[in-house]
Amino acid sequence: MDSHCVGSTCSFGGRKIPEFMRGLGRGMREFKDAKDNIKSEIEAGMKEEKS
């Protein structure tokens, strides 16, 4: 884990890491929201078929 921190500090610089992590967090949140949306649409479609 320490080698990742050192490597990322060398690659991005100390000031860019928070910005990079915010972008990564936003991307993960968007992916989760899209995944949940698709899951709910599939479940709604399955409920309609049963009715």
N, C-alpha and C positions, 0 to 999 in steps of 0.2 A: 504494500500500500504506500509506503514511504517513497518508493521509487516512482510511483505514479505522480505523487505530489511534486517531486523534484523535476520530473520530466515535463509536467504541465506548466510549472513555473518557468522553466527554460524556454518552452515552446511559445507560450502566450504572454508571459510577463505577469508580474503580480497584479497589475491594474486590470488586466483583461479577464482574469479568472472569474470574478463575480459576474461580469457581463456574460461570459460564456455559460456559466452555470444557470443564470436566469433564462437564457435562451433555451438551454437544454430542458429546464423545468417546464417552460411554456410548451415546448414540443411534446414532452411526455404527457402533459395535461390535455393538449389537443388530441393526441392519439387515444388517450383513455376516453375522452368524451365521444370521439367518433366510434370507438369500439362499443361503448355503452349504447349509443344511438342505434347502431346496426343490430346489436343484441335485442334491444327492445322492439325494433321493427320485425325481426324474425319471430320473436315471441308473440307479437300481436298478430302476425300472419298465421301462426300455428293455431291461435285461439279462434280466428275467423274460420279456418278450415274445419275445426271441430264443431262449430255451430251449424 
